[in-house]
Structure formats: C-alpha cells, structure tokens
Amino acid sequence: MFPRFAHTRAKATPATLPHPEDVRKRDILGLPIAMTNYEEAMDVMDGMVARRDPGYVCAVAVHAVMVAYGDAEMRAAIRGATLTVPDGMPLVWAANTLGENLPNRVYGPSLMRRYSDRCAERGHRVWLYGGYDQGSLVQLALQMRHRHRGIQIVGGYSPFFRPLTVEEEDRMAERINRDKPDVLWVGIGVPKQEKWMARMRDRLDVPVMCAVGAAFDFHAGRISQAPAWMQEHGLEWTYRIAQEPRRLLPRYLYYNPRFMLAFARQLGRERRAELALDSA
C-alpha cells in the first residue's frame, strides 16, 4: 500500500540552515507565534531534518489559539512546539496590529503542499498520520505521489476516532520508528493533533512532525478548498461553513468573538505598558 522508492538523498548543510530559535516570535494570547513565511519555515524544517533533532511544528488558527486559551494541556503542547506558524489570517491581522509587518499567513495545507515538493527533491522520507479513514488516507498518498513526483511515502495510518490506549500508542511509535521517516504529517484535528505530537515527541525518532488539520481531506480531494481570493482576504471560513454548517458554524460563532475580545484586552494591556514607559 505504501511502497518504498529508490531515491538519492541530497546532502544537507546543517550549519547554513536556520535554527528555530533564529525565527522571531510574537506573543499572541500567551502563545509564541512565529513571524515568518513559507520559505523560512521550510528552511527551519530542513534544518531539523539535517540535524536529526526531533521536534514538531504547529500551524494554528483562531480555533487552536482559543482552545489553548482555556486548555492547559493544549497550551503546553503549542508552547512546546519547535515552531508555531500563523495558519489563519486573523492571527496575521493581530500581529500587524501589534506592530508587525506580516504580508501573509503560513497556511497548513499550503505548507504541506510546498514542503512535499522539497521532500520529493531532497529525498525526505514521509509518513502520514490521520485522515477521515484508511481509504481516504490511501487516496491522499496517491494524490501526493501524482503531484510530487518521486516523493517517498514510507507509511501511513488513519487512527480510530476514539483515543488510542497507551499500548496502541506504543505499537504505533514502534511502527513509525521502524519506517524511519524524516517528516511525519499529522492530520487528526484540533486539539488532538497538537496534544498527540507533544505526547509522542520523546517516543518517536522523527526529526519533523507537522500538524496540518484539514489538509489531509483537502489534498485527498474529499473536501474542496476555498478559492484563492477568499483565502487571501480571510474569507475562507465562510466557504467552509457553507460546506459543513453543522460542525463549523457553532465553532466559528463560539471562538471568533472570544478571540477578538481576548485580543482587544491584550492590545489594551500592551498599549498601556507602552504609555507607562513613555511617561517614565
């Protein structure tokens, strides 16, 4: 189902690749959001592979930020990430309101697509964990092999909707480690994927894990993506609500207003602190 391909691995140059610590961060609601772009984020991931230094990347939107705001385990998982990139346009707008100059987000599905090109070019071994079901996961693997010629997908698994037992997770860790991937894409939804990566980090010999949520369904062709112009203007949420109103409308109605209120409070605190410094 997931055959291996012969491939020549490109020589890595760890010294020339950026460290995660080199990427500037901005605190948004208690989370260190990287002020970065696709190229820098992918260079960091290449550095993680080259240095064989296990870690994980979170691509967070408002939903993940607000779950973390009220969930200590989720908050710790995101804070413990090697890199946390702004997946949603509201985070870009928030950062720019705080004085940053981010031109765009680092959208999880686009990061997966772009970095899969690099994986194919550089011989990175890829593992897929997530998807709607095993059939959808196989379809994703087929689509990726078609779009990213030569990519090495060395394994994959679509887990049960229920939480795995400790024994099941141990067996999964053994299975993943046996396949020796360089990159592990995780698509099991917020907050399960972030918590899973934090929990599995010390049990997996994988340089890069990256949580990309709905990217599995998008790239498998199970769910269509919003047009580019809607994504660029922060309107993707309207398209997704139209697709899955029962699941997504309550989420957006609950989390988005709370994000705006919580961010307004943060902005007020920071402005008052600036005024106090100016008057000191």
C-alpha positions in Angstrom: 0.0 0.0 0.0 2.9 2.4 0.8 5.8 1.1 -1.4 9.2 2.5 -1.0 11.0 4.2 -3.8 14.7 4.3 -4.6 15.9 7.8 -4.2 19.2 9.7 -3.8 19.2 11.9 -0.7 20.5 15.4 -1.2 23.4 16.4 1.1 22.2 18.6 3.9 24.2 21.5 5.3 23.0 22.0 8.9 25.3 24.9 9.5 23.7 27.0 6.8 20.1 26.2 7.8 18.2 28.4 10.3 17.6 27.2 13.8 14.0 27.6 15.2 15.5 30.0 17.8 16.5 32.3 15.0 12.9 32.9 14.0 11.4 36.0 15.6 8.2 35.3 17.7 5.3 37.4 18.8 3.2 36.6 21.8 -0.5 36.4 20.9 -2.7 35.3 23.8 0.1 33.6 25.5 1.4 31.7 22.5 4.7 32.3 20.7 3.6 32.8 17.1 6.5 32.9 14.6 6.7 36.0 12.4 7.7 34.0 9.4 6.9 33.0 5.8 6.8 29.7 3.9 10.4 29.8 2.8 11.8 30.4 6.3 9.5 27.9 7.9 10.5 25.2 5.3 14.2 26.1 5.8 13.7 25.5 9.6 12.1 22.2 8.8 15.0 21.3 6.5 17.4 22.2 9.4 15.5 19.9 11.8 15.9 17.0 9.3 19.5 17.7 8.6 20.4 17.9 12.4 18.2 14.9 13.2 16.8 16.9 16.1 13.2 15.7 16.8 10.6 18.4 17.2 7.2 19.4 15.9 5.5 22.3 14.0 2.1 23.7 14.8 0.1 25.6 12.2 -2.5 27.4 14.3 -5.6 29.4 13.5 -8.1 31.1 15.8 -9.7 27.8 16.8 -6.4 26.3 18.1 -5.4 29.6 19.8 -8.7 29.8 21.7 -8.7 26.1 22.7 -5.3 26.7 24.1 -6.6 29.8 25.9 -8.8 27.6 28.1 -7.0 24.2 28.0 -3.7 23.9 29.9 -2.6 20.7 28.1 -3.2 22.3 24.6 -1.4 25.5 25.7 1.6 23.5 26.9 1.6 21.5 23.6 1.8 24.6 21.5 4.3 26.3 23.7 6.4 23.2 23.5 6.4 23.2 19.7 9.7 23.8 17.8 7.8 26.3 15.6 4.3 27.7 15.7 3.2 29.4 12.5 0.2 31.6 11.9 -2.2 29.5 9.8 -5.2 31.9 9.9 -5.5 35.5 8.6 -6.9 36.8 11.9 -3.5 36.0 13.5 -1.7 37.9 10.8 -4.0 40.9 11.4 -3.5 40.6 15.1 0.3 40.5 14.7 0.2 43.5 12.4 -2.0 45.4 14.8 0.8 44.8 17.4 3.3 46.5 15.0 4.5 43.6 12.9 4.6 43.6 9.1 3.5 40.1 8.1 2.3 40.0 4.5 0.5 36.7 4.7 -0.1 33.6 6.8 1.6 30.2 6.6 -1.4 28.1 5.8 -1.1 24.4 6.9 -2.4 22.9 3.7 -0.2 25.1 1.5 2.8 24.4 3.8 2.2 20.6 3.3 1.9 21.0 -0.5 5.0 23.2 -0.7 7.2 21.2 1.6 6.1 18.0 -0.1 7.9 19.4 -3.2 11.0 19.7 -1.1 10.6 16.3 0.3 10.5 14.9 -3.2 13.5 16.9 -4.3 15.7 16.1 -1.3 14.7 12.5 -0.6 13.0 13.1 2.7 11.0 10.1 3.8 7.4 10.9 4.6 4.8 9.3 6.9 1.1 10.2 7.1 -0.9 10.0 10.3 -4.6 11.0 10.1 -7.3 11.4 7.5 -11.0 10.6 7.5 -10.4 6.8 7.2 -7.9 4.4 5.7 -9.4 4.7 2.2 -9.1 8.5 2.3 -5.5 8.2 3.5 -4.6 5.9 0.6 -6.2 8.4 -1.8 -4.1 11.1 -0.2 -0.9 9.1 -0.7 -1.9 8.5 -4.4 -2.6 12.2 -4.9 0.7 13.2 -3.3 2.7 10.8 -5.5 1.0 12.2 -8.6 1.6 15.8 -7.6 5.1 15.4 -6.1 6.9 13.0 -8.4 9.4 10.8 -6.6 8.1 11.5 -3.1 8.9 8.7 -0.7 5.8 7.9 1.4 7.0 5.1 3.6 4.0 4.6 5.8 0.7 5.8 7.0 -2.2 5.2 9.3 -5.7 6.6 9.9 -6.4 6.2 13.6 -9.7 5.4 15.3 -11.9 8.4 16.3 -11.6 7.2 19.9 -8.3 7.9 21.8 -5.7 5.2 21.5 -4.7 3.3 24.5 -1.1 3.6 25.9 -0.4 0.1 24.4 -1.8 1.1 21.0 0.4 4.3 21.0 3.4 2.3 21.9 2.8 0.0 19.0 2.2 3.0 16.7 5.5 4.5 17.8 7.3 1.3 17.1 5.7 1.1 13.7 6.6 4.7 12.8 10.2 4.4 14.0 10.6 1.1 12.1 9.8 3.0 8.9 12.4 5.8 9.7 10.6 8.8 8.3 12.1 12.3 8.2 8.8 14.1 8.1 5.5 13.0 9.8 2.4 14.9 8.7 -0.4 14.8 11.3 -4.0 15.5 10.4 -6.3 14.4 13.2 -7.8 17.8 14.1 -7.5 20.4 16.8 -6.6 19.8 19.7 -5.9 16.1 19.2 -3.0 16.6 16.8 -1.1 19.1 18.9 -1.5 17.0 22.1 -0.6 13.9 20.2 2.7 15.4 18.9 3.6 16.7 22.3 2.9 13.3 23.9 4.8 11.3 21.2 7.8 13.6 20.7 10.1 11.7 23.0 8.9 8.3 21.7 9.5 9.0 18.0 12.8 9.2 16.2 11.3 11.7 13.7 13.0 15.0 13.0 9.8 16.8 11.9 6.2 16.3 12.9 3.8 18.9 11.5 0.1 19.2 12.3 -1.9 20.4 9.3 -5.5 19.5 10.2 -7.9 19.6 7.2 -5.0 19.4 4.8 -5.4 15.6 4.6 -9.0 16.0 3.4 -8.2 18.8 1.0 -5.3 17.1 -0.7 -7.1 13.8 -0.8 -9.9 15.5 -2.7 -12.5 14.7 0.0 -13.3 18.3 0.7 -12.8 21.2 -1.7 -10.8 24.3 -0.7 -12.0 27.9 -0.8 -10.9 29.9 -3.9 -7.6 31.7 -3.5 -9.2 35.1 -3.4 -11.3 34.1 -0.4 -8.3 32.7 1.4 -6.2 35.8 0.7 -8.9 38.1 2.1 -9.6 36.0 5.2 -13.0 34.7 4.0 -12.2 31.0 3.9 -14.3 30.5 7.0 -17.5 31.4 5.1 -16.7 28.8 2.4 -16.1 26.1 5.0 -19.2 26.9 6.9 -21.2 26.5 3.7 -19.6 23.1 3.3 -20.1 21.8 6.9 -22.5 24.1 8.7 -23.5 21.8 11.5 -19.9 21.2 12.5 -18.3 24.5 11.8 -20.9 27.2 12.3 -21.0 26.7 16.1 -17.2 26.7 16.2 -16.8 30.0 14.5 -19.7 31.6 16.4 -18.1 30.5 19.7 -14.4 31.0 19.2 -14.1 34.0 16.8 -15.9 36.6 19.0 -13.9 35.4 22.1 -10.7 35.7 20.2 -11.5 39.3 19.3 -12.4 40.2 22.9 -9.3 38.4 24.3 -7.0 40.1 21.8 -8.5 43.5 22.4 -7.6 43.0 26.1 -4.1 42.1 25.2 -3.8 45.1 22.9 -5.1 47.4 25.7 -2.5 46.0 28.1 0.4 46.4 25.7 -0.7 50.0 24.8 -1.0 50.9 28.5 2.5 49.4 29.1 3.9 51.5 26.2 2.4 54.7 27.6 3.8 53.9 31.0 7.3 53.5 29.6 7.0 56.7 27.6 5.9 58.7 30.6 8.6 57.2 32.9 
